[in-house]
């Protein structure tokens, strides 16, 4: 086939494609006109018999589950006179006795509340990649104090609510310059550190300044780090807002 013949054939093929495309568009427009104002039901292939089935993937936690988690996360739990501790976060808990530090990852399967006892069924992630069902019992005595128990806890089977060191956590190493930036006193600093330590670092009795601080004149804040005397040498970051004279502790 000569060059001119090839060009004519290509143009013919292009015209066919254009005509076919135009027909498809017209069909689509006609179909759209026919269905304007109509409600066209769409059924899920996986749930044809239940078109109104609820999607529970984004539902909030049930009230009992939220309350149980709130108790576990907001309390300090100790055993053996304060030698062993357990702390709960979202999806994990950590046990420590000053030597061992064991962390366990979990999902909540169910929560059942009966009188003064709450039963929490957890699904633990095991080191070998398997999962294990674990029952955790939260009990409240007549005085209102809680205990948390489980056969799967590693350092103690039962922990009681309350910090072993209920006294003030001693703040060490603050010099005159730092004290002046805090308004001339360390009383607010000491209270902020103590309150935080009782809830999150229950075995700490002292917090020592690391001899460095950051003064942000634009935001009016002073930030510094303190090292606690617990087994993990937990580092706390304290941020002081000079305007409202408030402290924020992070660890």
Long-range contacts (C-beta under 8 A, 24 or more apart in sequence): 62-111, 64-111, 64-112, 64-113, 64-118, 65-108, 65-111, 67-113, 67-118, 68-108, 68-111, 68-113, 68-118, 68-120, 68-138, 69-108, 71-118, 71-138, 71-146, 72-138, 72-148, 74-199, 75-146, 75-161, 76-161, 76-162, 76-163, 76-198, 76-199, 76-202, 77-148, 77-159, 77-160, 77-161, 78-159, 78-160, 78-162, 78-163, 78-164, 78-202, 79-155, 79-156, 79-158, 79-159, 79-160, 80-156, 81-164, 82-163, 82-164, 82-165, 82-202, 82-203, 84-155, 84-156, 84-159, 85-159, 85-164, 85-202, 85-203, 86-148, 86-153, 86-155, 86-156, 86-159, 87-200, 95-153, 95-154, 95-155, 95-156, 96-155, 96-203, 96-231, 96-232, 97-155, 97-231, 98-203, 98-230, 98-231, 99-231, 100-154, 100-155, 101-231, 101-232, 102-154, 102-155, 104-152, 106-134, 109-133, 116-140, 116-141, 124-152, 163-198, 163-199, 163-202, 164-202, 164-203, 165-198, 165-202, 165-203, 165-204, 165-205, 166-198, 167-205, 168-194, 169-193, 169-194, 169-197, 169-198, 169-204, 169-205, 169-206, 169-207, 169-228, 170-205, 170-206, 170-207, 171-206, 171-207, 171-209, 171-226, 172-206, 172-207, 172-208, 172-209, 173-208, 173-209, 173-211, 174-209, 178-209, 178-213, 178-222, 178-224, 181-213, 181-215, 181-222, 181-240, 181-242, 182-222, 182-240, 183-242, 183-245, 188-240, 188-245, 188-247, 189-238, 189-240, 189-247, 191-247, 192-238, 192-247, 192-248, 192-249, 193-226, 193-236, 193-238, 193-249, 195-249, 196-236, 196-249, 196-251, 197-228, 197-236, 200-234, 200-251, 201-228, 201-230, 201-234, 201-236, 201-251, 203-230, 203-231, 204-228, 204-229, 204-230, 204-234, 205-229, 207-236, 210-235
